[in-house]
Amino acid sequence: MLLGQAMQVQFAKVDPTNPLLGFVGVILFTFALCDLIPILAENLDYFDSLVPTRLAFYFALCAYTYFAKQSIVSNSLVFTYSFLEIWLNFLIYNNLRDEKYYRMKKFIEEHSDEIRAAQDEQVTIIKTDD
């Protein structure tokens, strides 16, 4: 809540007996579960496409929350959650880029002979008449 107050976003009052909090908790758990399954399956292409999309969405939501002061989503909870998602998705994006680099480096080291052979096949010598 301190982050929302520092950015002068409207403070959200949360009542612990509100049934909407349970619904929001279930939705957040479902999002976490949807990310857990591709991690266990080592589906990195899923994250290569999803993380930049999420990052752009949360940037837009955070900016909207900050600039549209009279909107229903302009409160400290939405701003703080969006800001944390931006931070976490940026960290994930950087790690994915590093892992992609190391996977490509390993692939090149393992298949260097095949790559050189394929490059040699593509080279054609053109003789000119002098």
KOLZAVEX-804846 format. One record per residue: residue in three letters; x negated, z negated, y of N, C-alpha, C in turn. Coordinates in Angstrom, 1 decimal, padded with zeros to 4 digits. Each point is the difference from the previous one (the first is absolute). Layout:
<atoms>
ATOM   residuo     n_xx     n_zz     n_yy    ca_xx    ca_zz    ca_yy     c_xx     c_zz     c_yy
ATOM       ALA        X        Z        Y        X        Z        Y        X        Z        Y
...
</atoms>
This chain:
<atoms>
ATOM   residuo     n_xx     n_zz     n_yy    ca_xx    ca_zz    ca_yy     c_xx     c_zz     c_yy
ATOM       MET   -000.8    000.0   -001.2    000.8    000.0    001.2   -000.9    000.0    001.3
ATOM       LEU   -001.2   -000.5   -000.2   -000.9   -000.1    001.2   -000.3    001.4    000.5
ATOM       LEU   -000.2    001.0   -001.0   -000.3    001.3    000.4    001.1    000.7    000.8
ATOM       GLY    001.3   -000.2   -000.4    001.1    000.5    000.7    000.1   -000.6    001.4
ATOM       GLN   -000.2   -001.3    000.1    000.0   -000.7    001.3   -001.1    000.5    000.9
ATOM       ALA   -001.2    000.2   -000.5   -001.1    000.5    000.8    000.3    001.4    000.5
ATOM       MET    000.7    000.8   -000.7    000.4    001.4    000.4    001.3    000.0    000.9
ATOM       GLN    000.5   -001.2    000.2    001.2   -000.2    000.8    001.2    000.8   -000.6
ATOM       VAL    000.2   -000.1   -001.3    001.1    000.6   -000.7    001.0   -001.1   -000.2
ATOM       GLN    001.3    000.3    000.0    001.0   -001.0   -000.2   -000.1   -000.8   -001.2
ATOM       PHE    000.1   -001.3    000.1   -000.2   -000.9   -001.1    001.2    000.0   -000.9
ATOM       ALA   -000.2    000.1   -001.3    001.1    000.1   -001.0    000.2   -001.4   -000.6
ATOM       LYS    001.2   -000.5    000.1    000.4   -001.3   -000.6    000.5    000.2   -001.4
ATOM       VAL   -000.6   -000.7   -000.9    000.3    000.2   -001.4    000.7   -001.3   -000.5
ATOM       ASP    001.2    000.2   -000.6    000.7   -001.2   -000.6   -000.3    000.1   -001.5
ATOM       PRO   -000.5   -001.1   -000.6   -000.4    000.0   -001.4    001.2    000.2   -001.0
ATOM       THR    001.2   -000.2    000.5    001.2    000.1   -000.8    000.6    001.4    000.1
ATOM       ASN   -000.6    000.9    000.7    000.6    001.3    000.2   -000.2    000.8   -001.3
ATOM       PRO    001.1    000.6   -000.5   -000.1    000.7   -001.3   -000.8    001.4    000.2
ATOM       LEU   -000.1    000.4    001.2   -000.7    001.2    000.3   -001.5   -000.1   -000.4
ATOM       LEU   -000.6   -001.2    000.1   -001.4   -000.2   -000.3   -000.2    000.2   -001.5
ATOM       GLY    000.9   -000.3   -000.9   -000.1    000.3   -001.4    000.0    001.5   -000.3
ATOM       PHE    000.8    000.7    000.7    000.1    001.4   -000.1   -001.3    000.7    000.4
ATOM       VAL   -000.6   -000.5    001.1   -001.2    000.6    000.5   -001.2   -000.4   -000.9
ATOM       GLY    000.1   -001.2   -000.6   -001.0   -000.4   -001.0    000.0    000.9   -001.2
ATOM       VAL    001.2    000.4   -000.5    000.1    000.9   -001.2   -000.5    001.4    000.4
ATOM       ILE    000.3    000.5    001.2   -000.5    001.3    000.4   -001.6    000.0    000.0
ATOM       LEU   -000.6   -001.1    000.6   -001.4    000.0    000.1   -000.6   -000.1   -001.4
ATOM       PHE    000.6   -000.8   -000.9   -000.5   -000.1   -001.4    000.1    001.4   -000.7
ATOM       THR    001.1    000.7    000.3    000.1    001.4   -000.6   -001.1    000.9    000.5
ATOM       PHE   -000.3   -000.1    001.3   -001.1    000.9    000.5   -001.3   -000.4   -000.7
ATOM       ALA   -000.3   -001.3   -000.1   -001.2   -000.4   -000.7   -000.1    000.5   -001.4
ATOM       LEU    001.2   -000.1   -000.7    000.0    000.5   -001.4   -000.2    001.5   -000.1
ATOM       CYS    000.5    000.7    001.0   -000.1    001.5    000.0   -001.5    000.3    000.2
ATOM       ASP   -000.8   -000.8    000.6   -001.4    000.3    000.2   -000.8   -000.5   -001.2
ATOM       LEU    000.5   -001.1   -000.7   -000.8   -000.5   -001.1    000.0    000.9   -001.2
ATOM       ILE    001.0    000.7   -000.3    000.0    000.9   -001.1   -001.0    001.2    000.1
ATOM       PRO   -000.1    000.7    001.2   -001.0    001.0    000.1   -001.4   -000.6    000.0
ATOM       ILE   -000.2   -001.2    000.4   -001.3   -000.6   -000.1   -000.4   -000.2   -001.4
ATOM       LEU    000.9   -000.5   -000.8   -000.3   -000.2   -001.4   -000.2    001.3   -000.8
ATOM       ALA    000.6    001.0    000.5   -000.2    001.4   -000.7   -001.2    000.7    000.6
ATOM       GLU   -000.7   -000.6    001.0   -001.1    000.6    000.7    000.4    001.4    000.5
ATOM       ASN    001.1    000.1    000.7    000.5    001.2    000.6   -000.4    000.0    001.5
ATOM       LEU   -001.3    000.4    000.2   -000.5   -000.1    001.4    000.6    001.1    000.9
ATOM       ASP    000.4    001.1   -000.6    000.7    001.1    000.8    001.2   -000.6    000.7
ATOM       TYR    000.7   -000.9   -000.7    001.2   -000.6    000.6   -000.4   -000.7    001.3
ATOM       PHE   -001.0   -000.8    000.0   -000.4   -000.7    001.2   -000.7    000.9    001.0
ATOM       ASP   -000.7    001.0   -000.4   -000.6    001.0    000.9    001.0    000.6    000.9
ATOM       SER    001.2    000.2   -000.5    001.1    000.6    000.8    000.9   -001.0    000.7
ATOM       LEU    000.1   -001.2   -000.6    001.0   -001.0    000.5   -000.6   -000.8    001.1
ATOM       VAL   -001.2   -000.4   -000.1   -000.6   -000.9    001.0   -000.1    000.6    001.4
ATOM       PRO   -000.4    001.2    000.2    000.0    000.6    001.4    001.4    000.1    000.5
ATOM       THR    001.0    000.3   -000.8    001.4    000.1    000.4    000.5   -001.4    000.4
ATOM       ARG   -000.3   -001.0   -000.7    000.4   -001.4    000.4   -000.7   -000.4    001.2
ATOM       LEU   -001.2    000.3    000.2   -000.8   -000.3    001.2    000.7    000.6    001.2
ATOM       ALA    000.3    001.3   -000.1    000.7    000.6    001.2    001.3   -000.6    000.3
ATOM       PHE    000.8   -000.3   -001.1    001.3   -000.6    000.2   -000.1   -001.4    000.7
ATOM       TYR   -000.9   -000.8   -000.5   -000.1   -001.3    000.6   -000.6    000.0    001.4
ATOM       PHE   -000.9    001.0    000.3   -000.5    000.1    001.4    001.2    000.4    000.9
ATOM       ALA    000.9    000.9   -000.5    001.2    000.3    000.8    000.9   -001.1    000.2
ATOM       LEU    000.2   -000.8   -001.1    001.0   -001.1    000.1   -000.6   -001.1    000.9
ATOM       CYS   -001.3   -000.3   -000.1   -000.6   -001.0    000.8    000.1    000.4    001.5
ATOM       ALA   -000.3    001.3    000.3    000.1    000.5    001.4    001.4   -000.1    000.5
ATOM       TYR    001.0    000.4   -000.8    001.4   -000.1    000.4    000.4   -001.4    000.2
ATOM       THR   -000.4   -000.9   -000.8    000.3   -001.4    000.1   -000.5   -000.6    001.3
ATOM       TYR   -001.2    000.4    000.4   -000.7   -000.4    001.2    000.7    000.5    001.3
ATOM       PHE    000.3    001.4   -000.1    000.4    000.6    001.3    001.6   -000.1    000.2
ATOM       ALA    000.8    000.0   -001.1    001.4   -000.1    000.1    000.4   -001.4    000.0
ATOM       LYS    000.1   -000.7    001.1    000.2   -001.4    000.1    001.4   -000.4   -000.4
ATOM       GLN    001.0    000.8    000.1    001.4   -000.4   -000.2    000.6    000.5   -001.4
ATOM       SER   -000.9    000.5   -000.8    000.5    000.5   -001.4    000.1   -001.2   -000.9
ATOM       ILE    000.8    000.2   -001.1    000.2   -001.0   -001.0   -001.2   -000.3   -000.8
ATOM       VAL   -000.9    001.0   -000.1   -001.2   -000.2   -000.8   -001.2   -000.5    000.9
ATOM       SER    000.3   -000.2    001.3   -001.1   -000.5    000.9    000.0   -001.5    000.0
ATOM       ASN   -000.6   -000.5   -001.1   -000.2   -001.5    000.0   -001.4   -000.3   -000.6
ATOM       SER   -000.3   -001.2    000.0   -001.4   -000.4   -000.4   -000.2    000.2   -001.5
ATOM       LEU    001.0   -000.2   -000.8   -000.2    000.2   -001.5   -000.3    001.4   -000.3
ATOM       VAL    000.7    001.0    000.5   -000.2    001.4   -000.2   -001.4    000.4    000.5
ATOM       PHE   -000.3   -000.5    001.2   -001.3    000.4    000.6   -001.2   -000.6   -000.9
ATOM       THR    000.1   -001.2   -000.4   -001.0   -000.6   -000.7   -000.2    000.6   -001.4
ATOM       TYR    001.1    000.3   -000.7    000.0    000.6   -001.3   -000.6    001.4    000.1
ATOM       SER    000.4    000.8    001.0   -000.5    001.3    000.2   -001.5    000.0    000.3
ATOM       PHE   -000.4   -000.9    000.9   -001.4   -000.2    000.3   -000.9   -000.3   -001.2
ATOM       LEU    000.5   -000.9   -000.9   -000.7   -000.4   -001.2   -000.1    001.2   -001.0
ATOM       GLU    001.1    000.8   -000.1    000.1    001.2   -000.8   -001.0    001.0    000.5
ATOM       ILE   -000.1    000.2    001.3   -001.0    000.9    000.5   -001.4   -000.4   -000.4
ATOM       TRP   -000.3   -001.3    000.2   -001.3   -000.5   -000.4   -000.3    000.2   -001.4
ATOM       LEU    000.9   -000.4   -000.9   -000.2    000.1   -001.5   -000.1    001.4   -000.4
ATOM       ASN    000.8    000.9    000.5    000.0    001.4   -000.4   -001.2    000.7    000.5
ATOM       PHE   -000.5   -000.4    001.2   -001.3    000.5    000.5   -001.2   -000.4   -001.0
ATOM       LEU    000.0   -001.2   -000.4   -001.0   -000.5   -001.0    000.1    000.8   -001.3
ATOM       ILE    001.2    000.2   -000.5    000.2    000.7   -001.2   -000.4    001.5    000.2
ATOM       TYR    000.3    000.6    001.1   -000.4    001.4    000.3   -001.5    000.1    000.0
ATOM       ASN   -000.7   -000.9    000.6   -001.5    000.0    000.0   -000.6   -000.1   -001.4
ATOM       ASN    000.6   -000.9   -000.8   -000.5   -000.2   -001.3    000.3    001.3   -000.9
ATOM       LEU    001.1    000.6    000.2    000.3    001.2   -000.7   -000.9    001.1    000.3
ATOM       ARG   -000.4    000.1    001.3   -001.0    001.1    000.4   -001.3   -000.3   -000.6
ATOM       ASP   -000.5   -001.3   -000.1   -001.2   -000.3   -000.6    000.0    000.3   -001.5
ATOM       GLU    001.1   -000.4   -000.7    000.1    000.3   -001.4    000.0    001.4   -000.3
ATOM       LYS    000.6    000.8    000.9    000.1    001.5   -000.2   -001.4    000.5    000.1
ATOM       TYR   -000.8   -000.5    000.9   -001.4    000.5    000.2   -000.8   -000.3   -001.2
ATOM       TYR    000.1   -001.3   -000.5   -000.8   -000.4   -001.2    000.5    000.8   -001.3
ATOM       ARG    001.3    000.2   -000.1    000.4    000.8   -001.1   -000.5    001.5    000.0
ATOM       MET    000.0    000.5    001.2   -000.6    001.4    000.2   -001.5    000.0   -000.3
ATOM       LYS   -000.7   -001.0    000.5   -001.4   -000.1   -000.3   -000.3   -000.1   -001.5
ATOM       LYS    000.7   -000.8   -000.7   -000.1   -000.2   -001.4    000.3    001.3   -000.7
ATOM       PHE    001.0    000.7    000.4    000.4    001.3   -000.7   -001.1    001.0    000.2
ATOM       ILE   -000.6    000.1    001.2   -001.0    000.9    000.3   -001.3   -000.3   -000.9
ATOM       GLU   -000.3   -001.3   -000.1   -001.2   -000.4   -000.8    000.3    000.4   -001.4
ATOM       GLU    001.2   -000.2   -000.6    000.3    000.2   -001.4    000.0    001.5   -000.3
ATOM       HIS    000.5    000.8    001.0    000.2    001.5   -000.3   -000.9    000.9    000.9
ATOM       SER   -001.2   -000.5    000.3   -000.8    000.8    000.9   -000.5    001.3   -000.6
ATOM       ASP   -000.3   -000.1   -001.3   -000.4    001.3   -000.7    001.1    001.0    000.0
ATOM       GLU    001.2   -000.4   -000.3    001.1    000.9    000.0    000.3    000.6    001.4
ATOM       ILE   -000.2   -000.8    001.0    000.3    000.4    001.4   -001.1    001.0    000.4
ATOM       ARG   -001.2   -000.2   -000.4   -001.1    000.9    000.3    000.2    001.3   -000.7
ATOM       ALA    000.4    000.0   -001.3    000.3    001.2   -000.7    001.1    000.8    000.6
ATOM       ALA    001.0   -000.7    000.4    001.1    000.7    000.7   -000.4    000.7    001.3
ATOM       GLN   -000.9   -000.7    000.7   -000.5    000.6    001.3   -000.8    001.2   -000.3
ATOM       ASP   -000.9   -000.1   -001.0   -000.8    001.1   -000.4    000.8    001.2   -000.4
ATOM       GLU    001.1   -000.2   -000.6    000.8    001.2   -000.4    000.6    000.6    001.2
ATOM       GLN    000.3   -000.7    001.0    000.6    000.6    001.2   -001.0    000.7    000.9
ATOM       VAL   -001.3   -000.2   -000.2   -001.0    000.6    000.8   -000.2    001.5   -000.4
ATOM       THR    000.2    000.9    000.9   -000.3    001.4   -000.4   -001.1    000.5    001.0
ATOM       ILE   -000.9    000.8   -000.6   -001.1    000.5    000.8    000.4    001.4    000.4
ATOM       ILE   -000.1    000.3    001.2    000.4    001.3    000.5   -001.3    000.7    000.4
ATOM       LYS   -000.2    001.2   -000.6   -001.2    000.8    000.3    000.3    001.0    001.0
ATOM       THR   -000.8    000.2    000.9    000.2    001.0    001.0   -001.1    001.1   -000.1
ATOM       ASP    000.4    001.2    000.3   -001.0    001.1   -000.1   -000.7    000.1    001.3
ATOM       ASP   -001.3   -000.2   -000.1   -000.9    000.1    001.2   -000.6    001.4    000.2
</atoms>
